[in-house]
């Protein structure tokens, strides 16, 4: 973690490796990726942003498409926290999140995308 601006802001890099050892060899894969997280911690508002990229390399050819599958997976998300909204007591937060993720596969059938949006209330017990 790299902190700056009096510890109010930070960057966190991440590296991922997943091994999916599945019964069907055409679905078994190794997945590598990177992620970068940025955060800002303010008195009234805080923000967390994430960006990620992963690459999946499958073990054998898909028997239906007769092709060895490879995927590129990427996405981003943003979450904002409003601390003590509308003058509520300490511990209450209003949280808004949004994100977008996409899988681009060399087999078109496996292409996908997902979006998320949420608005919630969070209470932190001390």
HELIX and SHEET records of a PDB file:
HELIX    1   1 UNK A   85  UNK A   87  5                                   3    
HELIX    2   2 UNK A  108  UNK A  110  5                                   3    
SHEET    1   A 7 UNK A   2  UNK A   4  0                                        
SHEET    2   A 7 UNK A   9  UNK A  20 -1                                        
SHEET    3   A 7 UNK A  29  UNK A  41 -1                                        
SHEET    4   A 7 UNK A  45  UNK A  62 -1                                        
SHEET    5   A 7 UNK A  67  UNK A  83 -1                                        
SHEET    6   A 7 UNK A  92  UNK A 105 -1                                        
SHEET    7   A 7 UNK A 112  UNK A 123 -1                                        
END                                                                             
